[in-house]
Every structure is written in structure tokens, then in C-alpha cells.
């Protein structure tokens, strides 16, 4: 089975950028330690501050599914929940050839 590339987009409410930023920063180290995580990077948009994007690579869908159930993901989503403008958008990607 081929690797799975994913981007996730999370948008903070105005004035709540620091809350979301801190919650997402807390995810980086434990996520990188997860079995099946090949890469995990966190970015903030330069043109839309408060819009956060993760670029992720997983061995397969099962690893992503397990990641979404981890305690650190649930804790981060709980911490950022009321500070998010919309539900997180998780986008598994397929190559365009």
C-alpha cells in the first residue's frame, strides 16, 4: 500500500490565534513519535494569519485513523475547539497524473 499524504486546515476565530497556535504546537512532537508517521509539519498562512495548515505523510490510512484517536489529538482539539472558526478540514490527497 502506498503512503498517504494529508493536509489539515484549521482556522482560528479572530483574537483566538494564540489559543489555536499553542494547541497545535503541542501536537507536533508526540505526533512525530507515532508509529506510521513519516512526516508532520505545522504552518501558519502568511496571507491569512490564524489559518493553520499541517502537511502530513502516513504509512497508510490506518495510521492516520489511529492518530486522530490519540489522546494528544483529542486534547488539542478540546483546547482549540471554541477558538476555531470552523470545523477542521482534513484532506487526504491523491496524486494528479
Secondary structure, 3 states (H helix, E strand, C coil): CCCEEEEEEEEECCCCHHHHHHHHHHHHHHHHCCCCEEEEEEEECCCCCCEEEEEEEECCHHHHHHHHCCHHHHHHHHHHHHHECCCCEEEEECCCC
